[in-house]
Amino acid sequence: MTKTVYITRRETFNAAHKLWNENWSAEKNEEVFGKCSNKNWHGHNFLIYVTVKGVPNEDTGFVINLKDLSEIIKREVVEPLDHKNLNLDVPFLQGMLASTENLVVQIWDRIDGSIRKSGGELVKIKLVETENNFVEYYGGNEPY
């Protein structure tokens, strides 16, 4: 019988954004987004947890080499996002509201294929925006 194991890697990045719907008035944006609609932006120290599952390889004992997973996250997430303005500097977020919810979906799409090529299956991404706010995304395979 095979044993599926879940393994999680944590990385960090810092980024600024503004929640603003161009189709709304300034008053409506302020009403809905509050301080997050600040015209001068605001920033977060994001934590990202990437969970991968699989059966440990007989030769290595790994589901995925954590060095490989770290490199994927750094290349596809940290480097494009760290110390950037999510609204202005990140091509894969252009044309969408720079919410944490939208960001986590885009991150999934960027790393899923590389993780599969490395032998694991992406299960969940947890993206922590503040100590009180985080999102979890399961790629359309919600456990609930």
N, CA, C and O atoms as a GROMACS GRO file, in nm:
protein
  576
    1MET      N    1   0.084  -0.119   0.000
    1MET     CA    2   0.000   0.000   0.000
    1MET      C    3   0.088   0.125   0.000
    1MET      O    4   0.182   0.135   0.079
    2THR      N    5   0.058   0.221  -0.087
    2THR     CA    6   0.137   0.343  -0.094
    2THR      C    7   0.088   0.443   0.011
    2THR      O    8  -0.030   0.449   0.044
    3LYS      N    9   0.180   0.518   0.060
    3LYS     CA   10   0.151   0.618   0.163
    3LYS      C   11   0.172   0.758   0.106
    3LYS      O   12   0.283   0.794   0.069
    4THR      N   13   0.064   0.835   0.100
    4THR     CA   14   0.073   0.973   0.052
    4THR      C   15   0.116   1.062   0.168
    4THR      O   16   0.063   1.054   0.278
    5VAL      N   17   0.213   1.148   0.138
    5VAL     CA   18   0.266   1.241   0.237
    5VAL      C   19   0.246   1.384   0.184
    5VAL      O   20   0.260   1.408   0.064
    6TYR      N   21   0.215   1.476   0.274
    6TYR     CA   22   0.200   1.618   0.241
    6TYR      C   23   0.320   1.692   0.300
    6TYR      O   24   0.356   1.671   0.416
    7ILE      N   25   0.382   1.778   0.220
    7ILE     CA   26   0.497   1.855   0.266
    7ILE      C   27   0.475   2.001   0.228
    7ILE      O   28   0.422   2.029   0.120
    8THR      N   29   0.515   2.093   0.314
    8THR     CA   30   0.491   2.235   0.293
    8THR      C   31   0.620   2.313   0.302
    8THR      O   32   0.704   2.290   0.389
    9ARG      N   33   0.636   2.407   0.209
    9ARG     CA   34   0.750   2.499   0.209
    9ARG      C   35   0.698   2.640   0.231
    9ARG      O   36   0.596   2.680   0.173
   10ARG      N   37   0.767   2.716   0.315
   10ARG     CA   38   0.732   2.855   0.345
   10ARG      C   39   0.835   2.947   0.284
   10ARG      O   40   0.955   2.922   0.294
   11GLU      N   41   0.789   3.054   0.221
   11GLU     CA   42   0.876   3.160   0.170
   11GLU      C   43   0.810   3.293   0.204
   11GLU      O   44   0.696   3.296   0.250
   12THR      N   45   0.882   3.403   0.184
   12THR     CA   46   0.830   3.536   0.214
   12THR      C   47   0.858   3.632   0.099
   12THR      O   48   0.953   3.613   0.022
   13PHE      N   49   0.775   3.734   0.088
   13PHE     CA   50   0.802   3.845  -0.002
   13PHE      C   51   0.726   3.967   0.049
   13PHE      O   52   0.630   3.955   0.124
   14ASN      N   53   0.771   4.084   0.007
   14ASN     CA   54   0.710   4.210   0.046
   14ASN      C   55   0.658   4.278  -0.080
   14ASN      O   56   0.726   4.284  -0.182
   15ALA      N   57   0.537   4.330  -0.073
   15ALA     CA   58   0.480   4.397  -0.190
   15ALA      C   59   0.376   4.499  -0.148
   15ALA      O   60   0.317   4.492  -0.040
   16ALA      N   61   0.355   4.596  -0.237
   16ALA     CA   62   0.254   4.699  -0.215
   16ALA      C   63   0.141   4.680  -0.316
   16ALA      O   64   0.160   4.623  -0.423
   17HIS      N   65   0.024   4.729  -0.279
   17HIS     CA   66  -0.089   4.728  -0.372
   17HIS      C   67  -0.194   4.828  -0.325
   17HIS      O   68  -0.183   4.889  -0.219
   18LYS      N   69  -0.294   4.843  -0.409
   18LYS     CA   70  -0.410   4.926  -0.377
   18LYS      C   71  -0.531   4.852  -0.430
   18LYS      O   72  -0.531   4.805  -0.544
   19LEU      N   73  -0.633   4.841  -0.348
   19LEU     CA   74  -0.758   4.784  -0.395
   19LEU      C   75  -0.843   4.898  -0.450
   19LEU      O   76  -0.883   4.989  -0.378
   20TRP      N   77  -0.869   4.888  -0.580
   20TRP     CA   78  -0.937   4.998  -0.648
   20TRP      C   79  -1.006   4.944  -0.772
   20TRP      O   80  -0.942   4.882  -0.857
   21ASN      N   81  -1.134   4.969  -0.782
   21ASN     CA   82  -1.210   4.929  -0.899
   21ASN      C   83  -1.228   5.053  -0.987
   21ASN      O   84  -1.296   5.148  -0.948
   22GLU      N   85  -1.167   5.051  -1.104
   22GLU     CA   86  -1.170   5.166  -1.196
   22GLU      C   87  -1.311   5.203  -1.241
   22GLU      O   88  -1.335   5.316  -1.284
   23ASN      N   89  -1.405   5.110  -1.232
   23ASN     CA   90  -1.542   5.135  -1.276
   23ASN      C   91  -1.626   5.205  -1.169
   23ASN      O   92  -1.741   5.240  -1.193
   24TRP      N   93  -1.567   5.224  -1.051
   24TRP     CA   94  -1.640   5.287  -0.941
   24TRP      C   95  -1.589   5.427  -0.914
   24TRP      O   96  -1.479   5.464  -0.955
   25SER      N   97  -1.671   5.503  -0.844
   25SER     CA   98  -1.628   5.636  -0.800
   25SER      C   99  -1.530   5.621  -0.683
   25SER      O  100  -1.518   5.514  -0.622
   26ALA      N  101  -1.462   5.730  -0.654
   26ALA     CA  102  -1.371   5.730  -0.538
   26ALA      C  103  -1.450   5.700  -0.410
   26ALA      O  104  -1.400   5.629  -0.322
   27GLU      N  105  -1.570   5.752  -0.400
   27GLU     CA  106  -1.652   5.730  -0.281
   27GLU      C  107  -1.688   5.582  -0.265
   27GLU      O  108  -1.683   5.526  -0.156
   28LYS      N  109  -1.725   5.519  -0.377
   28LYS     CA  110  -1.760   5.376  -0.372
   28LYS      C  111  -1.637   5.291  -0.337
   28LYS      O  112  -1.649   5.197  -0.259
   29ASN      N  113  -1.521   5.323  -0.393
   29ASN     CA  114  -1.399   5.250  -0.360
   29ASN      C  115  -1.366   5.265  -0.212
   29ASN      O  116  -1.329   5.168  -0.146
   30GLU      N  117  -1.380   5.386  -0.160
   30GLU     CA  118  -1.354   5.410  -0.017
   30GLU      C  119  -1.452   5.332   0.069
   30GLU      O  120  -1.414   5.273   0.171
   31GLU      N  121  -1.578   5.331   0.028
   31GLU     CA  122  -1.681   5.258   0.103
   31GLU      C  123  -1.652   5.108   0.109
   31GLU      O  124  -1.663   5.046   0.214
   32VAL      N  125  -1.615   5.050  -0.004
   32VAL     CA  126  -1.594   4.906  -0.012
   32VAL      C  127  -1.456   4.864   0.041
   32VAL      O  128  -1.446   4.769   0.118
   33PHE      N  129  -1.352   4.934   0.000
   33PHE     CA  130  -1.215   4.892   0.030
   33PHE      C  131  -1.151   4.965   0.148
   33PHE      O  132  -1.047   4.921   0.197
   34GLY      N  133  -1.211   5.074   0.193
   34GLY     CA  134  -1.158   5.147   0.308
   34GLY      C  135  -1.013   5.188   0.290
   34GLY      O  136  -0.974   5.238   0.185
   35LYS      N  137  -0.932   5.166   0.395
   35LYS     CA  138  -0.791   5.206   0.392
   35LYS      C  139  -0.713   5.138   0.280
   35LYS      O  140  -0.611   5.190   0.235
   36CYS      N  141  -0.761   5.024   0.235
   36CYS     CA  142  -0.690   4.950   0.128
   36CYS      C  143  -0.700   5.019  -0.006
   36CYS      O  144  -0.633   4.980  -0.102
   37SER      N  145  -0.786   5.124  -0.015
   37SER     CA  146  -0.797   5.200  -0.140
   37SER      C  147  -0.710   5.325  -0.138
   37SER      O  148  -0.723   5.411  -0.226
   38ASN      N  149  -0.622   5.336  -0.042
   38ASN     CA  150  -0.534   5.452  -0.027
   38ASN      C  151  -0.466   5.484  -0.160
   38ASN      O  152  -0.402   5.398  -0.220
   39LYS      N  153  -0.479   5.608  -0.205
   39LYS     CA  154  -0.421   5.648  -0.335
   39LYS      C  155  -0.269   5.633  -0.337
   39LYS      O  156  -0.210   5.623  -0.444
   40ASN      N  157  -0.207   5.632  -0.222
   40ASN     CA  158  -0.061   5.619  -0.212
   40ASN      C  159  -0.016   5.476  -0.183
   40ASN      O  160   0.099   5.452  -0.146
   41TRP      N  161  -0.109   5.379  -0.201
   41TRP     CA  162  -0.077   5.237  -0.186
   41TRP      C  163  -0.058   5.199  -0.040
   41TRP      O  164  -0.059   5.285   0.048
   42HIS      N  165  -0.040   5.072  -0.015
   42HIS     CA  166  -0.004   5.019   0.116
   42HIS      C  167   0.066   4.886   0.093
   42HIS      O  168   0.049   4.824  -0.012
   43GLY      N  169   0.144   4.842   0.191
   43GLY     CA  170   0.225   4.722   0.170
   43GLY      C  171   0.202   4.614   0.273
   43GLY      O  172   0.144   4.637   0.380
   44HIS      N  173   0.250   4.495   0.238
   44HIS     CA  174   0.239   4.378   0.326
   44HIS      C  175   0.369   4.298   0.323
   44HIS      O  176   0.442   4.298   0.223
   45ASN      N  177   0.396   4.232   0.432
   45ASN     CA  178   0.501   4.132   0.439
   45ASN      C  179   0.431   3.997   0.426
   45ASN      O  180   0.384   3.940   0.525
   46PHE      N  181   0.424   3.947   0.303
   46PHE     CA  182   0.350   3.825   0.275
   46PHE      C  183   0.428   3.701   0.317
   46PHE      O  184   0.550   3.695   0.303
   47LEU      N  185   0.356   3.602   0.366
   47LEU     CA  186   0.408   3.468   0.388
   47LEU      C  187   0.332   3.377   0.293
   47LEU      O  188   0.210   3.388   0.281
   48ILE      N  189   0.403   3.288   0.226
   48ILE     CA  190   0.338   3.192   0.139
   48ILE      C  191   0.378   3.052   0.181
   48ILE      O  192   0.496   3.023   0.201
   49TYR      N  193   0.278   2.966   0.194
   49TYR     CA  194   0.298   2.826   0.229
   49TYR      C  195   0.248   2.743   0.111
   49TYR      O  196   0.130   2.751   0.075
   50VAL      N  197   0.336   2.664   0.052
   50VAL     CA  198   0.301   2.582  -0.063
   50VAL      C  199   0.305   2.436  -0.019
   50VAL      O  200   0.410   2.386   0.022
   51THR      N  201   0.191   2.369  -0.028
   51THR     CA  202   0.179   2.229   0.014
   51THR      C  203   0.170   2.139  -0.107
   51THR      O  204   0.090   2.161  -0.198
   52VAL      N  205   0.255   2.036  -0.106
   52VAL     CA  206   0.266   1.940  -0.215
   52VAL      C  207   0.242   1.802  -0.157
   52VAL      O  208   0.281   1.774  -0.043
   53LYS      N  209   0.178   1.714  -0.235
   53LYS     CA  210   0.159   1.578  -0.187
   53LYS      C  211   0.217   1.478  -0.287
   53LYS      O  212   0.237   1.508  -0.405
   54GLY      N  213   0.243   1.360  -0.234
   54GLY     CA  214   0.291   1.252  -0.319
   54GLY      C  215   0.337   1.135  -0.235
   54GLY      O  216   0.332   1.138  -0.112
   55VAL      N  217   0.383   1.034  -0.303
   55VAL     CA  218   0.439   0.916  -0.238
   55VAL      C  219   0.590   0.935  -0.236
   55VAL      O  220   0.649   0.963  -0.340
   56PRO      N  221   0.653   0.920  -0.120
   56PRO     CA  222   0.798   0.939  -0.114
   56PRO      C  223   0.871   0.846  -0.212
   56PRO      O  224   0.840   0.728  -0.223
   57ASN      N  225   0.968   0.903  -0.281
   57ASN     CA  226   1.053   0.830  -0.374
   57ASN      C  227   1.134   0.726  -0.296
   57ASN      O  228   1.189   0.757  -0.190
   58GLU      N  229   1.142   0.604  -0.347
   58GLU     CA  230   1.214   0.498  -0.277
   58GLU      C  231   1.362   0.529  -0.259
   58GLU      O  232   1.421   0.491  -0.158
   59ASP      N  233   1.422   0.598  -0.356
   59ASP     CA  234   1.565   0.627  -0.350
   59ASP      C  235   1.599   0.743  -0.258
   59ASP      O  236   1.702   0.741  -0.190
   60THR      N  237   1.514   0.847  -0.256
   60THR     CA  238   1.546   0.967  -0.179
   60THR      C  239   1.464   0.981  -0.052
   60THR      O  240   1.506   1.048   0.042
   61GLY      N  241   1.347   0.919  -0.048
   61GLY     CA  242   1.255   0.939   0.063
   61GLY      C  243   1.175   1.068   0.051
   61GLY      O  244   1.097   1.101   0.140
   62PHE      N  245   1.194   1.142  -0.059
   62PHE     CA  246   1.129   1.272  -0.079
   62PHE      C  247   1.001   1.259  -0.160
   62PHE      O  248   0.993   1.177  -0.252
   63VAL      N  249   0.902   1.339  -0.126
   63VAL     CA  250   0.787   1.362  -0.213
   63VAL      C  251   0.834   1.454  -0.326
   63VAL      O  252   0.807   1.430  -0.443
   64ILE      N  253   0.905   1.558  -0.287
   64ILE     CA  254   0.969   1.654  -0.378
   64ILE      C  255   1.091   1.705  -0.304
   64ILE      O  256   1.087   1.724  -0.183
   65ASN      N  257   1.198   1.727  -0.375
   65ASN     CA  258   1.316   1.783  -0.313
   65ASN      C  259   1.283   1.926  -0.271
   65ASN      O  260   1.246   2.009  -0.355
   66LEU      N  261   1.296   1.957  -0.142
   66LEU     CA  262   1.260   2.090  -0.094
   66LEU      C  263   1.346   2.199  -0.155
   66LEU      O  264   1.303   2.313  -0.167
   67LYS      N  265   1.467   2.165  -0.193
   67LYS     CA  266   1.552   2.262  -0.264
   67LYS      C  267   1.487   2.298  -0.398
   67LYS      O  268   1.483   2.416  -0.434
   68ASP      N  269   1.436   2.199  -0.469
   68ASP     CA  270   1.367   2.225  -0.596
   68ASP      C  271   1.240   2.306  -0.575
   68ASP      O  272   1.214   2.400  -0.650
   69LEU      N  273   1.163   2.272  -0.472
   69LEU     CA  274   1.039   2.345  -0.444
   69LEU      C  275   1.071   2.491  -0.410
   69LEU      O  276   1.003   2.582  -0.456
   70SER      N  277   1.173   2.511  -0.329
   70SER     CA  278   1.213   2.647  -0.294
   70SER      C  279   1.254   2.726  -0.418
   70SER      O  280   1.217   2.842  -0.432
   71GLU      N  281   1.328   2.664  -0.506
   71GLU     CA  282   1.372   2.732  -0.629
   71GLU      C  283   1.253   2.768  -0.718
   71GLU      O  284   1.252   2.875  -0.778
   72ILE      N  285   1.155   2.679  -0.728
   72ILE     CA  286   1.034   2.708  -0.806
   72ILE      C  287   0.962   2.829  -0.748
   72ILE      O  288   0.924   2.921  -0.821
   73ILE      N  289   0.943   2.829  -0.617
   73ILE     CA  290   0.870   2.940  -0.552
   73ILE      C  291   0.948   3.070  -0.568
   73ILE      O  292   0.890   3.174  -0.598
   74LYS      N  293   1.078   3.065  -0.548
   74LYS     CA  294   1.159   3.188  -0.562
   74LYS      C  295   1.154   3.241  -0.705
   74LYS      O  296   1.140   3.361  -0.725
   75ARG      N  297   1.166   3.153  -0.803
   75ARG     CA  298   1.168   3.194  -0.944
   75ARG      C  299   1.032   3.248  -0.989
   75ARG      O  300   1.026   3.351  -1.057
   76GLU      N  301   0.925   3.180  -0.953
   76GLU     CA  302   0.792   3.211  -1.007
   76GLU      C  303   0.709   3.305  -0.920
   76GLU      O  304   0.613   3.366  -0.968
   77VAL      N  305   0.748   3.318  -0.793
   77VAL     CA  306   0.668   3.399  -0.701
   77VAL      C  307   0.751   3.512  -0.640
   77VAL      O  308   0.720   3.630  -0.659
   78VAL      N  309   0.855   3.477  -0.567
   78VAL     CA  310   0.931   3.577  -0.492
   78VAL      C  311   0.997   3.678  -0.586
   78VAL      O  312   0.982   3.799  -0.567
   79GLU      N  313   1.071   3.630  -0.685
   79GLU     CA  314   1.142   3.724  -0.773
   79GLU      C  315   1.047   3.819  -0.846
   79GLU      O  316   1.076   3.939  -0.853
   80PRO      N  317   0.935   3.771  -0.903
   80PRO     CA  318   0.846   3.865  -0.971
   80PRO      C  319   0.766   3.958  -0.879
   80PRO      O  320   0.719   4.063  -0.923
   81LEU      N  321   0.751   3.921  -0.750
   81LEU     CA  322   0.663   3.998  -0.661
   81LEU      C  323   0.736   4.077  -0.553
   81LEU      O  324   0.684   4.180  -0.508
   82ASP      N  325   0.852   4.034  -0.510
   82ASP     CA  326   0.918   4.095  -0.395
   82ASP      C  327   0.957   4.241  -0.423
   82ASP      O  328   1.022   4.272  -0.523
   83HIS      N  329   0.915   4.328  -0.333
   83HIS     CA  330   0.940   4.472  -0.340
   83HIS      C  331   0.884   4.534  -0.468
   83HIS      O  332   0.945   4.622  -0.529
   84LYS      N  333   0.768   4.485  -0.509
   84LYS     CA  334   0.701   4.537  -0.627
   84LYS      C  335   0.566   4.596  -0.588
   84LYS      O  336   0.511   4.568  -0.481
   85ASN      N  337   0.516   4.680  -0.677
   85ASN     CA  338   0.380   4.728  -0.667
   85ASN      C  339   0.295   4.632  -0.750
   85ASN      O  340   0.310   4.626  -0.872
   86LEU      N  341   0.208   4.556  -0.685
   86LEU     CA  342   0.131   4.453  -0.754
   86LEU      C  343   0.043   4.511  -0.863
   86LEU      O  344   0.018   4.444  -0.964
   87ASN      N  345  -0.004   4.632  -0.846
   87ASN     CA  346  -0.091   4.695  -0.946
   87ASN      C  347  -0.014   4.741  -1.069
   87ASN      O  348  -0.068   4.741  -1.180
   88LEU      N  349   0.111   4.780  -1.050
   88LEU     CA  350   0.186   4.844  -1.159
   88LEU      C  351   0.299   4.761  -1.217
   88LEU      O  352   0.328   4.772  -1.336
   89ASP      N  353   0.364   4.678  -1.136
   89ASP     CA  354   0.490   4.616  -1.174
   89ASP      C  355   0.482   4.469  -1.213
   89ASP      O  356   0.583   4.412  -1.256
   90VAL      N  357   0.367   4.407  -1.200
   90VAL     CA  358   0.358   4.262  -1.217
   90VAL      C  359   0.270   4.230  -1.339
   90VAL      O  360   0.148   4.241  -1.333
   91PRO      N  361   0.334   4.189  -1.450
   91PRO     CA  362   0.257   4.165  -1.573
   91PRO      C  363   0.144   4.064  -1.557
   91PRO      O  364   0.037   4.082  -1.617
   92PHE      N  365   0.163   3.957  -1.478
   92PHE     CA  366   0.058   3.856  -1.470
   92PHE      C  367  -0.060   3.900  -1.383
   92PHE      O  368  -0.156   3.824  -1.369
   93LEU      N  369  -0.055   4.019  -1.325
   93LEU     CA  370  -0.169   4.073  -1.251
   93LEU      C  371  -0.236   4.189  -1.324
   93LEU      O  372  -0.336   4.244  -1.277
   94GLN      N  373  -0.182   4.227  -1.439
   94GLN     CA  374  -0.238   4.339  -1.514
   94GLN      C  375  -0.383   4.309  -1.553
   94GLN      O  376  -0.416   4.198  -1.595
   95GLY      N  377  -0.468   4.410  -1.539
   95GLY     CA  378  -0.607   4.396  -1.580
   95GLY      C  379  -0.697   4.333  -1.476
   95GLY      O  380  -0.814   4.307  -1.503
   96MET      N  381  -0.644   4.308  -1.357
   96MET     CA  382  -0.729   4.252  -1.252
   96MET      C  383  -0.704   4.326  -1.121
   96MET      O  384  -0.599   4.385  -1.100
   97LEU      N  385  -0.803   4.321  -1.034
   97LEU     CA  386  -0.789   4.380  -0.902
   97LEU      C  387  -0.681   4.305  -0.826
   97LEU      O  388  -0.682   4.182  -0.824
   98ALA      N  389  -0.588   4.374  -0.765
   98ALA     CA  390  -0.474   4.312  -0.697
   98ALA      C  391  -0.509   4.266  -0.556
   98ALA      O  392  -0.440   4.300  -0.460
   99SER      N  393  -0.615   4.188  -0.544
   99SER     CA  394  -0.654   4.132  -0.415
   99SER      C  395  -0.570   4.009  -0.385
   99SER      O  396  -0.512   3.949  -0.475
  100THR      N  397  -0.564   3.973  -0.259
  100THR     CA  398  -0.491   3.852  -0.220
  100THR      C  399  -0.556   3.729  -0.282
  100THR      O  400  -0.487   3.633  -0.317
  101GLU      N  401  -0.688   3.731  -0.295
  101GLU     CA  402  -0.759   3.619  -0.356
  101GLU      C  403  -0.718   3.599  -0.502
  101GLU      O  404  -0.692   3.487  -0.545
  102ASN      N  405  -0.712   3.709  -0.579
  102ASN     CA  406  -0.668   3.698  -0.718
  102ASN      C  407  -0.521   3.660  -0.727
  102ASN      O  408  -0.482   3.583  -0.814
  103LEU      N  409  -0.441   3.713  -0.636
  103LEU     CA  410  -0.298   3.683  -0.636
  103LEU      C  411  -0.272   3.535  -0.614
  103LEU      O  412  -0.188   3.477  -0.684
  104VAL      N  413  -0.340   3.472  -0.520
  104VAL     CA  414  -0.313   3.331  -0.491
  104VAL      C  415  -0.349   3.242  -0.609
  104VAL      O  416  -0.281   3.142  -0.634
  105VAL      N  417  -0.455   3.276  -0.683
  105VAL     CA  418  -0.492   3.198  -0.801
  105VAL      C  419  -0.384   3.210  -0.909
  105VAL      O  420  -0.347   3.111  -0.972
  106GLN      N  421  -0.333   3.330  -0.929
  106GLN     CA  422  -0.227   3.351  -1.029
  106GLN      C  423  -0.099   3.277  -0.989
  106GLN      O  424  -0.030   3.222  -1.075
  107ILE      N  425  -0.068   3.277  -0.861
  107ILE     CA  426   0.051   3.204  -0.814
  107ILE      C  427   0.035   3.056  -0.842
  107ILE      O  428   0.129   2.992  -0.890
  108TRP      N  429  -0.082   3.000  -0.814
  108TRP     CA  430  -0.107   2.858  -0.842
  108TRP      C  431  -0.076   2.827  -0.988
  108TRP      O  432  -0.004   2.732  -1.020
  109ASP      N  433  -0.132   2.909  -1.076
  109ASP     CA  434  -0.113   2.886  -1.220
  109ASP      C  435   0.033   2.893  -1.260
  109ASP      O  436   0.075   2.825  -1.354
  110ARG      N  437   0.112   2.974  -1.190
  110ARG     CA  438   0.254   2.988  -1.224
  110ARG      C  439   0.338   2.870  -1.175
  110ARG      O  440   0.437   2.836  -1.240
  111ILE      N  441   0.302   2.806  -1.065
  111ILE     CA  442   0.390   2.704  -1.008
  111ILE      C  443   0.342   2.561  -1.027
  111ILE      O  444   0.421   2.468  -1.010
  112ASP      N  445   0.217   2.541  -1.061
  112ASP     CA  446   0.161   2.406  -1.068
  112ASP      C  447   0.239   2.315  -1.164
  112ASP      O  448   0.276   2.204  -1.127
  113GLY      N  449   0.263   2.361  -1.285
  113GLY     CA  450   0.332   2.278  -1.384
  113GLY      C  451   0.473   2.239  -1.342
  113GLY      O  452   0.513   2.125  -1.361
  114SER      N  453   0.547   2.334  -1.286
  114SER     CA  454   0.685   2.305  -1.243
  114SER      C  455   0.688   2.205  -1.128
  114SER      O  456   0.778   2.122  -1.121
  115ILE      N  457   0.590   2.213  -1.040
  115ILE     CA  458   0.584   2.118  -0.929
  115ILE      C  459   0.553   1.978  -0.982
  115ILE      O  460   0.611   1.880  -0.936
  116ARG      N  461   0.462   1.969  -1.076
  116ARG     CA  462   0.431   1.839  -1.137
  116ARG      C  463   0.554   1.779  -1.204
  116ARG      O  464   0.579   1.659  -1.193
  117LYS      N  465   0.631   1.863  -1.275
  117LYS     CA  466   0.753   1.814  -1.341
  117LYS      C  467   0.856   1.764  -1.240
  117LYS      O  468   0.939   1.680  -1.272
  118SER      N  469   0.849   1.817  -1.118
  118SER     CA  470   0.943   1.776  -1.013
  118SER      C  471   0.893   1.656  -0.935
  118SER      O  472   0.959   1.611  -0.841
  119GLY      N  473   0.777   1.602  -0.973
  119GLY     CA  474   0.728   1.479  -0.913
  119GLY      C  475   0.623   1.493  -0.806
  119GLY      O  476   0.576   1.392  -0.752
  120GLY      N  477   0.583   1.615  -0.773
  120GLY     CA  478   0.482   1.634  -0.670
  120GLY      C  479   0.350   1.680  -0.729
  120GLY      O  480   0.340   1.709  -0.848
  121GLU      N  481   0.250   1.686  -0.644
  121GLU     CA  482   0.119   1.739  -0.683
  121GLU      C  483   0.085   1.855  -0.591
  121GLU      O  484   0.074   1.837  -0.470
  122LEU      N  485   0.067   1.974  -0.648
  122LEU     CA  486   0.030   2.091  -0.571
  122LEU      C  487  -0.108   2.070  -0.511
  122LEU      O  488  -0.203   2.038  -0.583
  123VAL      N  489  -0.120   2.088  -0.380
  123VAL     CA  490  -0.245   2.064  -0.309
  123VAL      C  491  -0.308   2.193  -0.259
  123VAL      O  492  -0.428   2.213  -0.271
  124LYS      N  493  -0.223   2.282  -0.202
  124LYS     CA  494  -0.277   2.402  -0.139
  124LYS      C  495  -0.171   2.510  -0.136
  124LYS      O  496  -0.052   2.483  -0.120
  125ILE      N  497  -0.217   2.632  -0.152
  125ILE     CA  498  -0.134   2.749  -0.126
  125ILE      C  499  -0.205   2.831  -0.020
  125ILE      O  500  -0.323   2.865  -0.034
  126LYS      N  501  -0.134   2.863   0.085
  126LYS     CA  502  -0.184   2.955   0.188
  126LYS      C  503  -0.101   3.082   0.174
  126LYS      O  504   0.022   3.079   0.184
  127LEU      N  505  -0.169   3.194   0.152
  127LEU     CA  506  -0.103   3.323   0.137
  127LEU      C  507  -0.148   3.413   0.250
  127LEU      O  508  -0.265   3.450   0.260
  128VAL      N  509  -0.054   3.449   0.336
  128VAL     CA  510  -0.082   3.530   0.455
  128VAL      C  511  -0.048   3.675   0.423
  128VAL      O  512   0.066   3.709   0.392
  129GLU      N  513  -0.150   3.760   0.430
  129GLU     CA  514  -0.133   3.903   0.402
  129GLU      C  515  -0.098   3.980   0.530
  129GLU      O  516  -0.009   4.065   0.530
  130THR      N  517  -0.169   3.951   0.638
  130THR     CA  518  -0.143   4.011   0.768
  130THR      C  519  -0.156   3.901   0.873
  130THR      O  520  -0.195   3.789   0.841
  131GLU      N  521  -0.125   3.932   0.996
  131GLU     CA  522  -0.139   3.831   1.101
  131GLU      C  523  -0.283   3.788   1.121
  131GLU      O  524  -0.309   3.682   1.179
  132ASN      N  525  -0.377   3.868   1.073
  132ASN     CA  526  -0.519   3.837   1.087
  132ASN      C  527  -0.588   3.792   0.959
  132ASN      O  528  -0.699   3.740   0.964
  133ASN      N  529  -0.523   3.810   0.844
  133ASN     CA  530  -0.588   3.782   0.716
  133ASN      C  531  -0.501   3.692   0.629
  133ASN      O  532  -0.384   3.719   0.605
  134PHE      N  533  -0.562   3.583   0.582
  134PHE     CA  534  -0.493   3.497   0.487
  134PHE      C  535  -0.596   3.429   0.398
  134PHE      O  536  -0.714   3.421   0.433
  135VAL      N  537  -0.550   3.380   0.283
  135VAL     CA  538  -0.635   3.304   0.193
  135VAL      C  539  -0.572   3.167   0.171
  135VAL      O  540  -0.450   3.151   0.181
  136GLU      N  541  -0.657   3.070   0.141
  136GLU     CA  542  -0.610   2.936   0.106
  136GLU      C  543  -0.674   2.901  -0.028
  136GLU      O  544  -0.792   2.928  -0.050
  137TYR      N  545  -0.596   2.840  -0.115
  137TYR     CA  546  -0.647   2.801  -0.247
  137TYR      C  547  -0.604   2.658  -0.275
  137TYR      O  548  -0.489   2.620  -0.254
  138TYR      N  549  -0.699   2.580  -0.324
  138TYR     CA  550  -0.678   2.438  -0.350
  138TYR      C  551  -0.687   2.406  -0.499
  138TYR      O  552  -0.704   2.290  -0.536
  139GLY      N  553  -0.676   2.506  -0.584
  139GLY     CA  554  -0.676   2.483  -0.727
  139GLY      C  555  -0.806   2.428  -0.783
  139GLY      O  556  -0.806   2.359  -0.884
  140GLY      N  557  -0.916   2.459  -0.719
  140GLY     CA  558  -1.044   2.407  -0.765
  140GLY      C  559  -1.079   2.271  -0.704
  140GLY      O  560  -1.183   2.214  -0.737
  141ASN      N  561  -0.994   2.220  -0.616
  141ASN     CA  562  -1.017   2.090  -0.552
  141ASN      C  563  -1.040   2.109  -0.402
  141ASN      O  564  -0.976   2.045  -0.320
  142GLU      N  565  -1.133   2.197  -0.369
  142GLU     CA  566  -1.156   2.232  -0.229
  142GLU      C  567  -1.193   2.109  -0.147
  142GLU      O  568  -1.272   2.026  -0.192
  143PRO      N  569  -1.137   2.099  -0.028
  143PRO     CA  570  -1.162   1.983   0.057
  143PRO      C  571  -1.294   1.990   0.132
  143PRO      O  572  -1.332   1.895   0.201
  144TYR      N  573  -1.364   2.102   0.119
  144TYR     CA  574  -1.487   2.121   0.198
  144TYR      C  575  -1.610   2.084   0.118
  144TYR      O  576  -1.722   2.093   0.169
   0.00000   0.00000   0.00000
